[in-house]
Amino acid sequence: MYYYLSPKHKMRVVSVVEPCRLALALEYEFDPDVVSYVERPRFLSVEDRQIELCFWVSRRSGAESFSIFRRQSKPSIQAVRAEERVCSRLLEAARTAGLTLAIRKPQSLILARVANATRLELLPYVQAADALAGLTVFTDAVLEHMRTHPFSSFHAIERTLCGPFDWRDVRSATCWLIHRGLLHLDVNQRLMVSTRVSLPEAAHA
């Protein structure tokens, strides 16, 4: 089992059973469009079997959906076809129950391994930020720097603010702003002091 405290859920303990589900949970954790997510929310009846769904997800738009992680046991044509049948029946059962269901495969999470690692490295800083006394003082200072320098690295932000503040607190505040969607970071690049951070409007200009 893997456990972590979720900043999105006021430090509720999130527990998942394998690395791929941990990667999926952190994808939701760091998606600003996701308001809430719950692991192992319910079962779905498929051909007299109860199949556990991985996550329930609620988005800012009000849309709700479920996700399930599926893998085939053997790399054979027979196994592939059997898994395709199960997935088809899962989607049919979800439609019958009035649910929106997304089926996730290992390949999509393996291809995103850099993003997975980046989110995992960001998480302790975000958790530390929630424990900071006067967090808004740090976040306001970081945002003031970013308004002057819409594209900046962790190093540049920390060097600018290192006079009045400890660099670790500045790093935590920066990561907290990324987690909230108030700053943008490309999670598909490795997290380093030279990694570029930007204001969301500058990143998408």
Phi, psi and omega in degrees: 000149176239136182232146169205159177271125185270112175299331180293334184243037177055043176067030171295144178284122174259132180234132178225162192260351182203163183303321181296322178288328175297316178299319180293320178298318180289331174299316177290321181302321185260010175267110182298339180284341180273119180278320184204152173213148181227131180278148179048059188284330184189173175252157177235131181279120178226109178051056177066013175246146175259112182254126183281129175277151186278313185215148163254137184229133175242133183249165182303328180292347185097352180291140177239144179210167176238155175226152178222143179258125182232142172219149177272147186284327182226144179277061180236159180301318181298317180293321179298314180295321179296319179293322177298321178295316180299316181297319179298318180289327175298314180295322178294317179296322178295317178298318179298323180276359180075030182251148169265120186237131173249131178259121180255141181247157181302325184302319183295327181278327177294318179297335181262029187296327178293316177299320178300315181294321180297314179298320180295324178286328179289326189307311182298327178293320179294318178298319180294324180298322181295341179263358182287132172285131180069042181305321184297333177297317180289314182294323178297320180294318179295315180295324177297318176298317183291330177293330177276325181233085186300338174239120184210155177265165174304317182299316182294319179298313184290324178294320180294322187259007187288344178296296182280340189234154171285136184300329181292323177291322177295317178299315180297317180295320178297315179294324176298318179294324175295314180301323181277353181084009180276341170231156182246140175220135177282106184289351180275010171241149183296144182281115179221170179295336180273356181300135184276135175243146181215163168290142184305319182292329177287323181295327185255011180287000000 
